[in-house]
Amino acid sequence: MIAATTLKLLVITPEKLVIEQSAHSLQFPLEDGQIGILPSRAPMVGRLSYGELVIVDGEGKKRYFIEGGFCQVKDGVVTILTGAVSDLNDLSLQSIKTEIATISSRQAEKASEKSLKAQELRRLNTIRALLERRFGS
């Protein structure tokens, strides 16, 4: 029997199926660390964190930012359910820095407001770090 050389990737947001393609390998963030997925991977499910989804296919690497969610690997299909996905090439470092400054200066009185502010800053700082690493500051 010949081992599979590709996986099928599905990335789904609440609005739609965003990515459906074959891939040679994947990397993405789980709550407890980064994971790499190759064809013939044993079945698994996991909780996603904010971070970079790297897709390696016949054309090279594609990089996206995913906003948490869940993943399933089963029978050569990797399904990623996420709140949102953005192509890193479409994001502007300057606009992310501006958004961080705006949210940082916003007053948060209630515990729920402080929690939402901290969560949004975590998301934006993760994007900022990915963009700085990829494109320089």
Secondary structure, DSSP 8 states (H G I E B T S, - for coil): ------EEEEEE-SS-EEEEEEESEEEEEETTEEEEE-TT---EEEEEEEEEEEEEETTEEEEEEEEEEEEEEETTEEEEE-S-EEEGGG--HHHHHHHHHHHHHS---SHHHHHHHHHHHHHHHHHHHHHHHHH--
